[in-house]
Amino acid sequence: MVRDFDALSATCHSLRDVIQEDKLLRRKYRLVRRLGQAAYACIRDFYLFAGAPDLNATTLPACGALLRLVGPQQREGIVAAAIGLRDPSLKGQAIARLGAHAAFLNNAQRARLLAEVFAITDEVNRARAISGLAAGIASLSAPQREKLVNEALAMTSEEAMAVAIEALGAKATYLNQSACEKLLDAAIGMSNDLNRARALRGASAGVAGLTEHQRERLVAAALAMTNQVFKAGVIAVLGAHATHLSEADRDSLLDASLELTLDTAKAVAIAGLGKGAANFSVPQRESMFFAAMGFRLYMDKAKAISGLGTGAAYFSETQRNAFVTATIGNPSHSEDISKAYAIAGLAEHAVRLTESQCDELVTAAIGLAINEAKAIAVGGLGANSADLSIKQLIRLATAAICITDARAKAIAIGKLGAGMGRLPEALQDNLVEAAIRIDDGYCRAIALAGLVAGMNGIAVPD
């Protein structure tokens, strides 16, 4: 009956009465209401600056994630606080985070944020703000989108232009063909390899919105890069979106990846291609598999597996077994981050793994010594909790609560929102209270927003 509880407090009393009579809905409503109250408290702390608007500016950007939890008055307060920031760098950062959640702002507020972005004099700061607005571009009007593109293309700093084009290119499906052509021309024409690679990665992420000719130009530009690391990065993004490429282009990308001589670069490329494994033939997937298993360093092998695991459904059972064994087989904590990403990648297709393999991944995630790594692995498994047993989910939730680093705890807890309904009620309460008790306001906001998004079936924000 009710899927999204974000605005439930504004609904009629009769509907709320119906919800209160349903045990499962009542439970979810109370949890979300508790999280909403905590969000209000967060925001009150953020924008009560008493004439010194930069005091809490480092935590203000987190309010973007909380926009879905609060009402119109609080949203206006957040927008006003962001616009009132005196430091241009902090203002750009705050507007970028708010712009990414533009769907929760009204037309007037979005227009005010746009006006503030165009008034930022430093091009790099302006580009970062544009990047945030690009993330929420679906909520902008056609003229506003065109204005963002024109603003990006008018920049004199190639570095700033690359930052803006990376974000706008990824949203090509929301732009007209003329804008896409201009962005692609600018990306391909950049003189600095790093800037060009960055802009091309953005265009690659938005390849679904390009014409066939534009896609061919994009692939050709990627293959023409001479720096192996930059080349691999662009190939990786194209590989993840291979469903929009021709068979000839996919073949060329795989061949170019296998020809890379720098293992670090090859691992990145293979990981990206693995995410698009559904679009490659069985022999081609075998080539990816053998390339990944052939890396000498665990770091490179784990990097490749992090992407191949995402496409694990398209690999054989024997190959999936090899992925799991290779991932959990390194006992060195110096490789915890690499192992965490591999675990998170495999978690995306945990339904294809045995219960024993899932147990091994959960145990490996919980056993990671570095907090950041544990958050990545626990969060990755938690975000795909539908494929895990209740016992495994309980272990993950308990581990998340016990993480001591505020940011790591927030990431892990936020990702577990998707599995909240399967946890025992006492553990649900503990998870919510753990989020509320996080001292750092920015991190607390991440945890609160993540829990609510997960409970409502929305992709949990990073």
C-alpha positions as CSV (number, residue, x, y, z in Angstrom):
1,M,0.0,0.0,0.0
2,V,2.7,2.5,1.0
3,R,6.2,2.2,-0.4
4,D,7.8,5.5,0.3
5,F,7.5,6.8,3.9
6,D,9.5,10.0,3.4
7,A,6.5,12.3,3.5
8,L,4.2,10.2,5.6
9,S,4.0,12.8,8.4
10,A,2.2,15.1,5.9
11,T,-0.5,12.6,4.9
12,C,-4.0,12.5,6.2
13,H,-4.8,11.0,9.7
14,S,-7.0,8.3,8.2
15,L,-4.1,6.9,6.1
16,R,-1.8,7.0,9.1
17,D,-4.5,5.2,11.1
18,V,-4.6,2.4,8.5
19,I,-0.8,2.1,8.7
20,Q,-0.8,2.0,12.5
21,E,-3.2,-0.9,12.3
22,D,-0.8,-3.0,10.1
23,K,1.9,-4.4,12.3
24,L,4.6,-4.5,9.6
25,L,3.8,-1.1,8.2
26,R,3.5,0.4,11.7
27,R,7.0,-0.9,12.6
28,K,8.5,0.6,9.5
29,Y,6.7,3.9,10.0
30,R,8.0,4.3,13.5
31,L,11.6,3.5,12.4
32,V,11.4,6.0,9.6
33,R,9.8,8.6,11.9
34,R,12.6,8.1,14.4
35,L,15.2,8.6,11.7
36,G,13.3,11.7,10.4
37,Q,13.4,13.2,13.9
38,A,17.2,12.6,14.0
39,A,17.5,14.3,10.6
40,Y,15.6,17.3,11.8
41,A,18.1,17.6,14.8
42,C,21.0,17.2,12.4
43,I,19.8,20.0,10.2
44,R,19.0,22.3,13.1
45,D,22.6,22.0,14.2
46,F,23.8,22.6,10.6
47,Y,22.0,25.8,9.7
48,L,21.7,27.7,13.0
49,F,24.9,29.6,12.3
50,A,24.1,32.8,14.3
51,G,25.7,35.1,11.8
52,A,28.8,33.0,11.2
53,P,27.7,30.8,8.2
54,D,31.0,29.1,7.7
55,L,31.2,27.6,11.2
56,N,29.6,24.3,10.2
57,A,30.2,24.5,6.5
58,T,32.1,21.3,6.4
59,T,29.0,19.4,7.6
60,L,26.5,21.4,5.6
61,P,27.0,19.3,2.3
62,A,25.6,16.3,4.1
63,C,22.3,18.0,4.3
64,G,21.8,17.2,0.6
65,A,21.3,13.5,1.6
66,L,18.8,14.5,4.2
67,L,16.5,16.6,2.0
68,R,14.2,13.6,1.5
69,L,13.6,13.3,5.2
70,V,12.5,16.8,6.1
71,G,9.8,19.3,5.2
72,P,9.7,22.5,3.1
73,Q,10.8,24.8,5.9
74,Q,13.9,22.8,6.6
75,R,14.8,22.5,2.9
76,E,14.6,26.2,2.5
77,G,16.8,26.6,5.5
78,I,19.4,24.3,4.0
79,V,19.3,26.1,0.6
80,A,19.6,29.5,2.3
81,A,22.6,28.3,4.4
82,A,24.4,27.0,1.4
83,I,23.9,30.2,-0.6
84,G,25.0,32.2,2.5
85,L,28.4,30.5,2.8
86,R,31.3,33.0,2.4
87,D,34.0,30.6,1.4
88,P,33.6,30.0,-2.4
89,S,35.1,26.5,-2.2
90,L,32.8,25.4,0.6
91,K,29.8,27.1,-1.2
92,G,30.6,25.1,-4.3
93,Q,30.8,21.9,-2.3
94,A,27.5,22.5,-0.5
95,I,25.7,23.5,-3.7
96,A,27.1,20.4,-5.5
97,R,25.6,18.1,-2.8
98,L,22.3,19.9,-2.8
99,G,22.1,19.9,-6.5
100,A,22.5,16.1,-6.6
101,H,19.3,15.9,-4.7
102,A,17.5,18.6,-6.7
103,A,14.4,16.4,-7.0
104,F,13.5,17.4,-3.4
105,L,13.8,21.1,-4.0
106,N,11.2,23.3,-5.7
107,N,11.7,25.2,-9.0
108,A,12.6,28.5,-7.3
109,Q,15.2,26.8,-5.0
110,R,16.8,25.0,-8.0
111,A,16.9,28.3,-9.9
112,R,18.6,30.1,-7.0
113,L,21.2,27.4,-6.7
114,L,21.9,27.7,-10.5
115,A,22.3,31.4,-10.2
116,E,24.8,31.0,-7.3
117,V,26.8,28.5,-9.3
118,F,27.2,30.8,-12.3
119,A,28.3,33.6,-9.9
120,I,31.3,31.5,-8.5
121,T,34.4,33.2,-10.0
122,D,36.9,30.4,-9.5
123,E,36.4,28.0,-12.4
124,V,37.4,24.8,-10.5
125,N,35.0,25.5,-7.7
126,R,32.3,26.4,-10.3
127,A,33.0,23.1,-12.1
128,R,32.6,21.1,-9.0
129,A,29.3,22.8,-8.3
130,I,28.1,22.1,-11.8
131,S,29.1,18.5,-11.3
132,G,26.6,18.3,-8.4
133,L,23.9,19.9,-10.4
134,A,24.5,17.5,-13.2
135,A,23.8,14.6,-10.8
136,G,20.4,16.0,-10.3
137,I,19.9,17.1,-13.9
138,A,16.7,15.0,-14.3
139,S,15.0,17.7,-12.2
140,L,16.2,20.6,-14.2
141,S,14.4,22.2,-17.1
142,A,15.8,22.0,-20.7
143,P,17.0,25.6,-20.7
144,Q,18.8,25.0,-17.3
145,R,20.5,22.0,-18.7
146,E,21.6,23.9,-21.8
147,K,22.9,26.7,-19.5
148,L,25.0,24.2,-17.6
149,V,26.5,22.8,-20.8
150,N,27.3,26.2,-22.1
151,E,28.9,27.3,-18.8
152,A,31.1,24.2,-18.9
153,L,32.2,24.7,-22.5
154,A,33.0,28.4,-21.9
155,M,35.6,27.7,-19.2
156,T,39.1,28.7,-19.9
157,S,40.7,26.2,-17.5
158,E,40.9,22.8,-19.2
159,E,41.1,21.2,-15.8
160,A,37.8,22.8,-14.7
161,M,36.2,22.0,-18.0
162,A,37.2,18.3,-17.7
163,V,35.6,18.2,-14.2
164,A,32.3,19.7,-15.5
165,I,32.3,17.6,-18.7
166,E,32.9,14.4,-16.8
167,A,29.7,15.0,-14.9
168,L,27.6,16.3,-17.7
169,G,28.7,13.7,-20.2
170,A,27.5,11.0,-17.8
171,K,24.0,12.4,-18.1
172,A,23.9,12.5,-21.9
173,T,20.5,10.9,-22.0
174,Y,19.1,14.1,-20.6
175,L,20.8,16.3,-23.2
176,N,20.0,17.0,-26.8
177,Q,22.3,15.7,-29.6
178,S,23.8,19.1,-30.2
179,A,24.9,19.4,-26.6
180,C,26.3,15.8,-26.6
181,E,28.3,16.6,-29.8
182,K,29.8,19.7,-28.3
183,L,30.7,17.9,-25.0
184,L,32.3,15.0,-27.0
185,D,34.2,17.4,-29.2
186,A,35.6,19.2,-26.2
187,A,36.6,16.0,-24.4
188,I,38.4,14.5,-27.4
189,G,40.1,17.9,-28.2
190,M,41.7,18.3,-24.7
191,S,45.5,18.6,-24.8
192,N,46.3,17.3,-21.4
193,D,46.0,13.4,-21.1
194,L,44.7,13.5,-17.6
195,N,42.0,16.0,-18.4
196,R,41.1,14.2,-21.6
197,A,40.8,10.9,-19.8
198,R,38.5,12.4,-17.2
199,A,36.2,13.9,-19.8
200,L,36.1,10.7,-21.8
201,R,35.2,8.7,-18.7
202,G,32.2,10.9,-18.3
203,A,31.2,10.6,-21.9
204,S,31.6,6.8,-21.6
205,A,29.3,6.7,-18.6
206,G,26.7,8.5,-20.7
207,V,27.2,6.4,-23.9
208,A,23.6,5.4,-23.9
209,G,22.6,8.9,-24.9
210,L,25.0,9.2,-27.8
211,T,24.4,8.4,-31.5
212,E,26.2,5.4,-33.1
213,H,28.7,7.8,-34.8
214,Q,29.4,9.5,-31.5
215,R,30.0,6.1,-29.8
216,E,32.4,5.1,-32.5
217,R,34.3,8.4,-32.1
218,L,34.4,7.8,-28.3
219,V,35.8,4.3,-28.6
220,A,38.4,5.4,-31.1
221,A,39.5,8.2,-28.8
222,A,39.8,5.7,-25.9
223,L,41.9,3.3,-28.0
224,A,44.1,6.1,-29.2
225,M,45.3,7.0,-25.7
226,T,48.9,6.2,-25.1
227,N,49.0,6.4,-21.3
228,Q,48.0,2.9,-20.2
229,V,46.5,3.9,-16.9
230,F,44.3,6.6,-18.5
231,K,43.4,4.3,-21.3
232,A,42.4,1.5,-19.0
233,G,40.2,3.9,-17.0
234,V,38.2,4.9,-20.0
235,I,37.9,1.3,-21.3
236,A,36.7,0.3,-17.9
237,V,33.7,2.7,-18.0
238,L,32.9,1.8,-21.6
239,G,33.1,-1.9,-20.7
240,A,30.6,-1.4,-17.9
241,H,28.2,0.1,-20.5
242,A,29.0,-2.3,-23.3
243,T,25.4,-3.1,-24.0
244,H,25.3,0.2,-25.9
245,L,28.3,-0.6,-28.0
246,S,28.6,-2.5,-31.3
247,E,30.1,-6.0,-31.3
248,A,33.1,-4.6,-33.2
249,D,33.7,-1.9,-30.6
250,R,33.4,-4.5,-27.7
251,D,35.9,-6.8,-29.5
252,S,38.3,-3.9,-29.9
253,L,38.0,-2.9,-26.2
254,L,38.7,-6.4,-25.0
255,D,41.7,-6.8,-27.3
256,A,43.1,-3.5,-26.2
257,S,42.7,-4.5,-22.5
258,L,44.5,-7.8,-23.0
259,E,47.3,-6.1,-24.8
260,L,48.1,-3.7,-21.9
261,T,51.5,-4.6,-20.4
262,L,51.0,-2.7,-17.1
263,D,49.1,-5.1,-14.7
264,T,47.7,-2.3,-12.7
265,A,46.1,-0.8,-15.8
266,K,45.0,-4.2,-17.2
267,A,43.2,-5.0,-13.9
268,V,41.2,-1.8,-14.1
269,A,40.2,-2.5,-17.7
270,I,39.3,-6.1,-17.0
271,A,37.2,-5.1,-14.0
272,G,35.2,-2.7,-16.1
273,L,34.7,-5.2,-18.9
274,G,33.6,-7.7,-16.3
275,K,30.7,-5.4,-15.2
276,G,29.4,-5.7,-18.8
277,A,30.1,-9.4,-19.0
278,A,26.6,-10.1,-20.3
279,N,27.5,-8.5,-23.5
280,F,30.5,-10.7,-24.3
281,S,30.8,-14.2,-25.6
282,V,31.8,-17.2,-23.5
283,P,35.3,-17.3,-25.0
284,Q,35.7,-13.6,-24.3
285,R,34.6,-14.0,-20.7
286,E,37.1,-16.9,-20.4
287,S,39.8,-14.5,-21.6
288,M,38.8,-12.0,-18.9
289,F,38.9,-14.8,-16.3
290,F,42.3,-16.1,-17.2
291,A,43.7,-12.6,-17.3
292,A,42.4,-11.9,-13.8
293,M,43.6,-15.2,-12.4
294,G,47.0,-14.6,-14.0
295,F,47.9,-11.4,-12.1
296,R,50.9,-11.9,-9.8
297,L,49.9,-9.3,-7.2
298,Y,46.9,-9.8,-5.1
299,M,46.0,-6.1,-5.5
300,D,45.6,-6.5,-9.2
301,K,43.8,-9.8,-9.0
302,A,41.3,-8.4,-6.4
303,K,40.8,-5.3,-8.6
304,A,39.8,-7.4,-11.5
305,I,37.6,-9.7,-9.4
306,S,35.8,-6.6,-8.0
307,G,34.4,-6.0,-11.5
308,L,34.1,-9.6,-12.7
309,G,32.2,-10.4,-9.5
310,T,29.6,-7.8,-10.5
311,G,29.0,-9.8,-13.7
312,A,29.4,-13.2,-11.9
313,A,26.1,-14.4,-13.1
314,Y,27.6,-14.8,-16.6
315,F,30.6,-16.8,-15.5
316,S,30.6,-20.6,-14.8
317,E,30.3,-22.1,-11.4
318,T,33.9,-23.1,-11.6
319,Q,34.9,-19.6,-12.4
320,R,32.8,-18.1,-9.6
321,N,34.4,-20.6,-7.1
322,A,37.8,-19.4,-8.3
323,F,36.8,-15.8,-7.7
324,V,35.7,-16.5,-4.1
325,T,38.8,-18.6,-3.3
326,A,41.2,-16.0,-4.7
327,T,39.4,-13.2,-2.8
328,I,39.4,-14.7,0.6
329,G,42.8,-16.5,0.2
330,N,45.1,-13.5,1.1
331,P,45.5,-13.2,4.9
332,S,47.6,-10.0,4.7
333,H,45.7,-6.9,6.2
334,S,47.9,-4.7,4.0
335,E,45.5,-5.7,1.1
336,D,42.3,-5.1,3.1
337,I,41.0,-2.4,0.8
338,S,41.6,-4.5,-2.3
339,K,39.9,-7.5,-0.7
340,A,36.9,-5.3,0.4
341,Y,36.2,-4.2,-3.1
342,A,36.4,-7.7,-4.4
343,I,33.9,-8.9,-1.7
344,A,31.6,-6.0,-2.6
345,G,31.8,-6.9,-6.3
346,L,31.0,-10.6,-5.6
347,A,28.1,-9.5,-3.3
348,E,26.2,-8.1,-6.3
349,H,25.5,-11.6,-7.5
350,A,25.5,-13.4,-4.2
351,V,22.4,-15.3,-5.4
352,R,24.7,-17.2,-7.7
353,L,27.0,-18.3,-4.8
354,T,26.4,-21.1,-2.4
355,E,25.5,-20.4,1.2
356,S,28.9,-21.7,2.3
357,Q,30.6,-19.2,-0.1
358,C,28.4,-16.3,1.2
359,D,29.4,-17.4,4.8
360,E,33.1,-17.1,3.7
361,L,32.6,-13.7,2.2
362,V,30.7,-12.5,5.4
363,T,33.5,-13.8,7.6
364,A,36.2,-12.2,5.5
365,A,34.4,-8.9,5.5
366,I,33.9,-8.9,9.3
367,G,37.6,-9.9,9.7
368,L,39.0,-7.0,7.9
369,A,41.2,-4.9,10.2
370,I,41.0,-1.5,8.4
371,N,37.8,0.3,9.2
372,E,37.4,1.7,5.7
373,A,37.8,-1.7,4.2
374,K,35.3,-3.3,6.6
375,A,32.8,-0.6,5.7
376,I,33.1,-1.2,2.0
377,A,32.8,-5.0,2.3
378,V,30.0,-5.0,5.0
379,G,28.2,-2.3,3.1
380,G,28.5,-4.1,-0.2
381,L,27.1,-7.3,1.2
382,G,24.4,-5.4,3.1
383,A,23.2,-3.6,0.0
384,N,22.6,-7.0,-1.5
385,S,21.2,-8.6,1.6
386,A,18.2,-10.2,-0.2
387,D,20.6,-12.9,-1.3
388,L,22.0,-13.6,2.2
389,S,20.5,-15.6,5.0
390,I,19.1,-13.8,8.1
391,K,22.0,-15.2,10.1
392,Q,24.5,-13.7,7.7
393,L,22.6,-10.4,7.7
394,I,22.6,-10.3,11.6
395,R,26.4,-10.8,11.6
396,L,26.8,-7.9,9.2
397,A,24.6,-5.6,11.1
398,T,26.3,-6.4,14.4
399,A,29.7,-5.8,12.8
400,A,28.6,-2.5,11.4
401,I,27.4,-1.3,14.8
402,C,30.8,-2.2,16.3
403,I,32.9,-0.2,13.8
404,T,34.6,2.6,15.7
405,D,35.5,5.1,12.9
406,A,32.5,7.4,12.3
407,R,32.6,7.6,8.5
408,A,33.2,3.9,8.1
409,K,30.3,3.1,10.5
410,A,28.0,5.5,8.7
411,I,28.7,3.9,5.3
412,A,28.2,0.3,6.6
413,I,25.0,1.2,8.5
414,G,23.6,3.2,5.6
415,K,24.0,0.3,3.2
416,L,22.2,-2.1,5.5
417,G,18.9,-0.2,5.2
418,A,17.8,-2.5,2.4
419,G,17.8,-5.5,4.7
420,M,16.3,-3.8,7.8
421,G,12.9,-5.6,7.4
422,R,14.6,-9.0,7.8
423,L,16.5,-8.2,11.0
424,P,15.1,-9.0,14.5
425,E,13.3,-5.9,15.8
426,A,15.8,-5.4,18.6
427,L,18.6,-5.3,16.1
428,Q,16.7,-2.9,13.9
429,D,16.4,-0.6,16.9
430,N,20.1,-1.0,17.7
431,L,21.0,-0.2,14.1
432,V,18.9,3.0,14.1
433,E,20.2,4.1,17.5
434,A,23.8,3.4,16.3
435,A,23.2,5.8,13.4
436,I,21.7,8.5,15.6
437,R,24.6,8.3,18.1
438,I,27.4,8.9,15.5
439,D,29.1,12.0,16.8
440,D,30.2,13.5,13.5
441,G,27.2,15.3,11.9
442,Y,28.3,14.7,8.4
443,C,28.7,11.0,9.0
444,R,25.4,10.8,11.0
445,A,23.6,12.3,8.0
446,I,25.1,9.7,5.6
447,A,23.9,6.9,7.9
448,L,20.4,8.3,8.4
449,A,19.8,9.0,4.7
450,G,21.2,5.6,3.7
451,L,18.9,3.7,6.1
452,V,15.8,5.4,4.9
453,A,16.7,5.1,1.3
454,G,17.4,1.4,1.7
455,M,14.2,0.8,3.6
456,N,12.2,2.4,0.8
457,G,13.9,0.3,-1.9
458,I,15.9,3.2,-3.3
459,A,19.5,2.9,-4.4
460,V,21.5,3.7,-1.4
461,P,23.7,6.8,-1.9
462,D,27.5,6.6,-1.4
